[in-house]
Amino acid sequence: MKLSAQEEYGLRCLLFMARKGAGESLSIPEISRAEGLSIPNVAKLMRLLRLGGFVQSARGQAGGYTLTRPPAQVTVGSVMELLGGTFFGPHFCERHAGVERVCAHTDECAIRCLWAKINTMLQDVLGKTSLQDLLIQEQELAVRAANRRERGSEPSAIAEMADVQT
């Protein structure tokens, strides 16, 4: 499974905005510099996020983009759905029917059951995870990293992931 660049970068842009705080207006070049993304890419993402109702824009000298809701009210699942769609949607089998118009396994398909189960689990986790949750997790990771630097130790990436999940 892969996440698209659009999903990853769009989520990063929103998280950057959430990190800056409520009411903070940010320009496309500011977001671009902070996230290491091209200005045209950020412009495209911000347009999609604006059309999806996650950000609003204002023109002028003090203009820019702001979040439309507090970070606690923006779920990762809703962002991912806007930017990339669902993992397994109702028309998945139609798009993957092979050379036929209809999949050869429409009646009994263990693969479809697997994708549906994974989709349910993904939607459950992502639907319960907000931008605020990610901000809190970032703070916890920063504290752990500072503690490691003080001790002079560097854990492996696997150990770091285990720490995050506990």
C-alpha positions in Angstrom: 0.0 0.0 0.0 1.2 3.5 -0.7 0.1 7.0 0.3 0.2 9.5 -2.5 2.4 12.5 -2.4 -0.8 14.6 -2.5 -2.1 13.0 0.7 1.2 13.2 2.5 2.0 16.8 1.5 -1.6 18.0 2.1 -1.6 16.6 5.6 1.8 18.2 6.2 0.5 21.6 5.1 -2.5 21.3 7.4 -0.3 20.2 10.3 2.0 23.1 9.8 -0.9 25.5 9.9 -2.3 23.8 13.0 1.2 24.1 14.6 1.1 27.9 14.0 -2.1 28.3 15.9 -5.7 29.5 15.4 -6.2 32.6 13.3 -2.6 32.7 12.0 -2.7 33.5 8.3 0.0 31.8 6.3 1.0 32.5 2.7 1.8 29.8 0.1 5.5 30.7 0.1 5.6 30.4 3.9 4.1 27.0 3.8 6.3 26.0 0.9 9.5 27.0 2.7 8.5 25.3 5.9 7.6 22.0 4.3 10.2 21.9 1.6 7.6 21.8 -1.2 7.4 23.8 -4.4 5.2 26.8 -4.5 3.0 25.4 -7.4 2.5 22.2 -5.5 1.5 24.0 -2.3 -0.8 26.3 -4.3 -2.5 23.2 -5.8 -2.9 21.6 -2.4 -4.3 24.7 -0.7 -6.8 25.0 -3.5 -8.0 21.5 -2.9 -8.0 22.0 0.9 -10.0 25.3 0.4 -12.6 23.6 -1.9 -12.8 20.7 0.7 -13.6 23.2 3.5 -10.4 22.7 5.5 -8.9 26.2 4.9 -10.1 29.6 3.9 -8.2 32.2 2.1 -8.0 36.0 2.3 -6.5 38.3 -0.2 -4.3 41.3 0.4 -1.3 42.3 2.5 -2.4 40.5 5.6 -4.0 37.7 3.6 -3.2 34.1 3.3 -4.7 30.8 4.5 -6.2 29.8 7.8 -7.8 26.7 9.1 -11.6 26.8 9.1 -11.9 24.6 12.2 -9.8 23.9 15.3 -7.2 21.1 14.9 -9.2 18.8 17.2 -12.1 18.9 14.7 -10.1 18.0 11.6 -9.6 14.2 11.3 -6.8 12.7 9.3 -9.5 10.4 7.7 -11.4 13.3 6.3 -8.3 14.9 4.9 -7.1 11.7 3.3 -10.5 11.1 1.7 -10.5 14.5 0.2 -7.0 14.3 -1.2 -6.9 10.7 -2.3 -10.3 9.0 -1.8 -10.9 5.8 0.2 -8.7 2.8 0.2 -11.5 0.5 -1.0 -14.6 2.1 -2.3 -17.8 0.8 -3.7 -16.6 0.9 -7.4 -13.2 -0.7 -6.7 -14.1 -4.0 -8.4 -15.5 -2.2 -11.4 -12.2 -0.4 -12.0 -10.3 -3.7 -11.5 -12.3 -6.1 -13.6 -9.5 -7.0 -16.0 -10.5 -7.4 -19.6 -14.1 -8.1 -18.7 -16.8 -5.5 -17.9 -17.5 -7.1 -14.6 -15.0 -8.9 -12.3 -15.0 -12.7 -12.7 -15.3 -13.0 -8.9 -18.3 -10.8 -8.1 -20.3 -13.3 -6.1 -17.7 -14.8 -3.8 -14.4 -12.9 -3.4 -12.1 -13.4 -0.5 -9.9 -10.6 -1.7 -12.8 -8.1 -1.7 -13.6 -9.1 1.9 -10.0 -8.5 2.9 -9.9 -5.0 1.3 -13.2 -4.2 2.9 -11.9 -5.2 6.3 -8.7 -3.2 5.9 -10.7 -0.2 4.7 -12.9 -0.4 7.8 -9.8 -0.6 10.1 -8.2 2.3 8.3 -11.3 4.5 8.4 -11.6 3.7 12.1 -8.1 4.8 13.0 -7.9 7.7 10.7 -11.4 8.9 11.6 -10.5 9.0 15.3 -7.1 10.8 14.7 -7.2 14.5 14.6 -4.6 17.2 13.7 -4.6 17.9 17.5 -3.7 14.3 18.2 -0.7 14.6 15.8 0.4 17.9 17.4 0.4 16.2 20.8 2.3 13.3 19.4 4.9 15.7 17.9 5.4 17.3 21.3 5.9 13.9 22.9 8.4 12.9 20.2 10.3 16.2 20.7 10.6 15.5 24.4 11.9 11.9 23.8 14.4 13.2 21.2 15.7 15.8 23.7 16.0 13.1 26.4 18.0 10.9 24.0 20.3 13.8 23.1 21.0 14.4 26.8 21.8 10.7 27.3 23.8 10.6 24.0 21.9 7.7 22.6 20.1 7.2 19.3 17.5 4.4 19.0 16.8 2.6 15.8 13.8 3.7 13.7 12.0 0.5 14.8 12.4 1.4 18.5 11.2 4.9 17.8 8.0 3.6 16.1 7.4 1.3 19.1 7.7 4.3 21.4 5.2 6.3 19.4 2.6 3.5 19.5 2.8 3.0 23.3 
